[in-house]
Amino acid sequence: MKTTAMQTSQCRFFTLPVIALFTLIFAGSVSCADAPTDPPPVLLELKGNLSVHDPALIKEGNTYYLFCTGGNRRAGYTPIRCSKDLRWWTLCGHVFRELPAWAPLEIPGTRGIWAPDISYFNGAYHLYYSISTFGKNNSAIGLAVNKTLDPNSPDYKWQDRGMVLRSTAGVDDWNAIDANIVIEDEKNVWICWGSFWSGIQMRRIDPATGKLSAEDTSHHTLSSRPRKGEQQTPPVDGSVEAPFIVKHKDWWYLFVSFDLCCRGVDSTYNIVVGRSKNVIGPYADRDGVPMTEGGGTQVLKATTENWKGPGHCAVLREPDQDYLVFHAYHGKTGRSELKISTISWQDGWPVVAPLP
C-alpha cells in the first residue's frame, strides 16, 4: 500500500504486408499501451490462521500485517495477523484491549469493531474502524494511530483519536461503515465509506489530524444501486458496500462489493469495479455505465461449489505485483476465510484468479 506498482508495456514487432500494416495503424488497432502484458492471475496457496472477515493489509519492513473484523471482550478487538511471505499467517495481536470509551456512548448497542482500514501518511499508520449495529445506519467511523506496526518496537502503541464521522438514522441516507483511505498525494487525502442506503460516499481528510477537512466540506457519492422501494431495516435491496480505491497508471479504480455478506453458504457477495480519471469520480464500468447508476464490471463472481460470496476486498501494491485481498465463505461450513489473488491488468482492467 505504501508503494506503487508500475507496469511496463511491451510490443512485439512483426512483418505484415504494407497495406495491411497501414490499415491496422490508421484504424488504431496496433496499440502498445493497450496490449496486455501481465501474466495470468494466480490464487495464492494460504496456510495458518485464515479465519478472516473484512481484511485490510499493509507491509512494514519485511512483515505483512493484516487487520480484520473480530475479537471480543476476553481476547481484544480487531485481530492482527502477520506473515513474511503472504502465504503463512499467524495471529500476532489485537489493536484494542477493549472497546474505545466513546463507541458505546455514541452508538448504543454496539458490541464490536468492524471493517478496519490501514494506511500510512503524515508519519504514522492510521487505522480507521467502524462502530455500528447490524442492519442500521446509526453508525460511526473511528481512528487509531501508531508510529509502527512492529509489536517489538518501543514505539509501538495504538492511540485512539475518537470519532471521525457518523451517520444518524432518519437523518442521513448513507451508512458510516467500511472506511477506506485514498492517498492522492501528501496534501490530498480522502476517506470513502458506505454500505447499502445511498451507497458509497467520499470526503476530504486533513492529513495532519486524520479527520474530516474543515476547509473542504464537499460530499461526493461514488457508487449506488437502484432501490425498488423504501429502505428497509435490516437492508435487503440495492446493496453496495466496502469500497477500496487504488490508482493504476492514469486511472483511479473503485472496487466495491455487491449483494449480501454475512450469511455463510447463503452469502451472495461479489466484487465489481469501475474507473475514473479523477479520484472523486465519476466512476464508470467497462461498458460506460456510471457506478452511481448501478454500474460495475465484475471482478469475482458470487459463488462456486466450494466458496461462496467473495467480497470486502483490499488491494496490496508491491513494486512488481498487485494483489487482491478478500474473504470468501466455505461452501460447507459457511465460515469466512482469507483469500489472496495476484492481479493481472489486461486492457486497462483488473483480472483475478477464479475461486476453485
N, C-alpha and C positions, 0 to 999 in steps of 0.2 A: 504493500500500500504506500510505502514511502518512496518507492522508486517507480519509474515509468518504463514500461516495456516498449521498445522501439522495434518495428518490423521493417525490413528492407526488401523491397520488391525486386525480382529479377526476371528478365525476359530471355528466352532462348530465341536466337535469330535463325531463320531458316530460309531456304530458297523457294520462291514462288514465281510463276510466270509474271512478267511485268504488269500485265493488265490486271491480273487477279490481285497482285500486291497493292496497286494503286486503288483498286476498288475497296479493299479492306481498310486501307488507311483513311480514305476520304469518307468512308461510312462510319469511321470511329470504332471499328471492330478490333483493331490491334491496340491494346492499352496495357502498358507495363504496370500502371498503378492499380488496375482492376484485376490483374491476374492473381489468383490465389497462390500463396507461397507457403503457407503453414502446412505442416504435416497433419494427417487426420487426428482428431482428438482422441484422448485415451482416458478411461476411468481408472484412477489410481487404486491399487490394492491396499486397503487400510486395515490396521490391526490395533489392538489395545482397547482403551476406553473410548468407545464410539457412541455412547448414548447421549446424543446431542440434539437440541432443538434450537432453531434460530441462530446459526453460527455466525460469528464475526472473527476475522483472522488478520493478524499483522505479524511482522517479523522484526525482532530486535537482536542485533548481533547474529549469532548462529542458531537462534531458537525461534520457532514459530509459537505464537500464543493465540489460543482460540478461546473466545468468550461465548457464552450461550445462556439461554433461559434456563432457570432451575435453581435448586437449592432449597433450604428450609431453615427453621429456627435452630435446629441442632447443629447442622454442618456449616451453615453460612449460605449466602446468596450470591448468584452469578458465578458459577463454576468457571475455572480456568484450566484448560488442557494445554499441554506442552508437547512439542515434537522437534527433533533435529532434522528430520527428512521429509516431513509432510505425510508420512505413512504410518509411523508408530506413535500412538498418542497415549499420554498418561495424565491423570488428574493431578494438578500441581498447585491447587489452592482455590480460594474464593475471593472475590472483591470485597464483599460486605460480611461482617460477622452478624449483623442484624439489619433490619430494615432501617433506612435513613429516617431520622426522627420526624421530618416534615411529611413523609409519604402517607402514613395512615391518617394524619390530620387533614391533609389536603384531599385525599381520596379515601374516604371511609370504606372499609370492607376489603381493601387490598391485602393480599396475603403473600405476595411475592414480587419479584422483579423480572421483567420480560425484556426480550429482544434488545440486547446490548449492541452498541456500535463502537468500534475502536478506531481512533485516528491519532495522528501526531502533527501538531502545529504549535507555533509560539513556544517552542522549547519544552513541551510536555505531552504526555499521552492523555487523550480525552476520551473518556468512556461515557457515552450517552445511554440512558436506560429508560424503560417505560414502567409507569405505575398505573394500574388500571384494575378493572374487574371485568370478567368475560362478558362480551356482548354489549357493553355500554360505552358511550363516548365521554363519560366523566373520567378523564384520563389526564396524565401529565408525563412530561419527559424531564428527567433529571440529569445531572452531570457530576462525574467524579474525575479527578485528575491525579496523575502520578508522574514523577520525573523519570521513572524507569519501570520496566515490567519484570526485571530480574529480582526475584524474591530474596536473593542472597546479597543484594546491594544494600549498603547502609542508607541509600537514598530512597529505598522502596517504601512508599507509604501512600495509600489511597486517601485523598481528601475530597469529601463531598462538598460540592458547591451549590447544592439545592436545586430548586426547580428552574427549568429553562422556559418552558411554555406549557399551557394546559388547554384542554377543550372542556366545555361545560355543556352537559346535556340540556337540550331545549334551547340553547343559545347558538352553539356552533354546529354547522353541518359538516364537520370533519372530526377525526379522532386522533388525539395526540399520543400515538404509539408508533413503534417501528422507525426510530430515527436513523438517519444516515447523513454523515458529514461529507461535504464535497469541497475539496480544496482547489479552487481555481488558481490561486497564487497566494503568496504570504499575506496579501492585503485583502483578498476576496475569498471569504469562506462562507459556505451556505449550509443550511440544515434542511433536509427534506424528510417528510414523515407521512403517515396516513394509513388508514385501514377502513374499508367499507365507506359508508356515508358518501361524501362527495369526492373521496379518493385521495390522491397524493398531492401534498402541499409543499411549498418551499418559502423560506425566509432567509435573509442575510444574517450572518453571525458576526459579532465583534470579536476578532481574533484575540484581543487582549483579555477578554473576560470569558469567552466561550459561550456567551449568552446572546440573546437577540440584539441586533443593532438598533440603537435609538435613533440613528440618523436615517437609515433606510428601512421604512416600515412596510414596504410593498409586500403583498402576499400573492404568491403565484400558485395556480393549480396546474399540475403537470400531467396527471392521468386520472381519468374517471370512466365509469361504465354506466350505461343507461340502467335506470331502475324502473321496474314495471309499476310500482306503487310507492306508497309512503314507506319510509324506513321503519323496519321492524326491530324489536329487541327480543332475543338476540338477532343480529342481522342474518338474512338468508338470501339477499339479492344484490347484484351489482358489485361483487367483491373484487377489489383490487387493493393490495397492501404490500408491505415490505419492500420499499424502494431501495435501489442501490444504483448510484451514478458513477460512471468511470469514463475517462477520455481515452480514445484510441485514434491516433493521427489527428485529423481535423474535426472529428465528430465527438459529441458527448452522447453516451449510451445510457438509457434509463431501463434498468431491469426491474420488473415487478412480478408479484405472484397473483394469479387469478384464482378465483373459486375458493374452496374451503379447506382449511387446515384442521389439525387437532381432532380428527375423527378416526384415527387409526387406519384400519383397512378400508374404511369408507371415505377417506380423505380424497379430495379431488383437486388439490393444489396443482398448478402448473406454471411454468416460468415463461414470460414473454418479454420482448424488448422493443424499444423504439429509439430513434436517434435525432439529434438536433445539432445545428452549428453553434447554438447559444446554450449555455448552461441552464438558463431559466426557461428554455423551450422557445417555440413549440416543438414537441417531440412527435414523430410520426413513425409508423411501421414501414416495412419494406414495400407495401402496396400504396403508401402515401396516406393511409388513414390516420388522422390525428389521434394521439393517445387520450386526449380529452373527450373523444367521441367513441371510446371503446377499442381503439386500435392497439395492436400488439402482435409482433411476429413471434411465433412460438419457438422457444429455445429447448424446453423439455416438456414432453407430454405428461398427462396426468397420471398414467398408470401403466405398469407391466404386470405380469403374473406374480413376480417376486417382490416388486416395490411399488408403492402407491404414493401419490401426492407429493412429488418433489417440489420444494419451494423454499421461500425465505433465504434467498441467495446473497452471497457477497462475492466480490472479485478480488483476488490477490494478484498483485502485479509484481513480477520478477523481471530482471534485466533481459532475460531470454525467453520468458514464457509467462502467459497469463493463465489463471486458474479460476474456475467457478466452484464456489464452496456452498453447499446447501444441505438440507436434511431431506430424508425420504422415510416413509413408513414401511416396515417389514410386512410382506404380503400375508403372513400367517399370524404373527404376534401383534402386529399393529404398532410396534414400538418405533420411535424415531431414531434414526441413525445418521451419522455424518457421512457425506459423500463429497468427493473432490474429482473434478474432471479438468483436464487441460482444455484451453480454449483455442480453437483454430479460427483465425479471422479469414473468411472467404468472401470475396467480392464486397468487402466493407461491412460484413455482418458476422456476429459470433456464432460458432457452431461448437457444440459439446458432444461428448460421447453419450449414447443412449444408455439407460439403465438396463441391466441384464434381465 
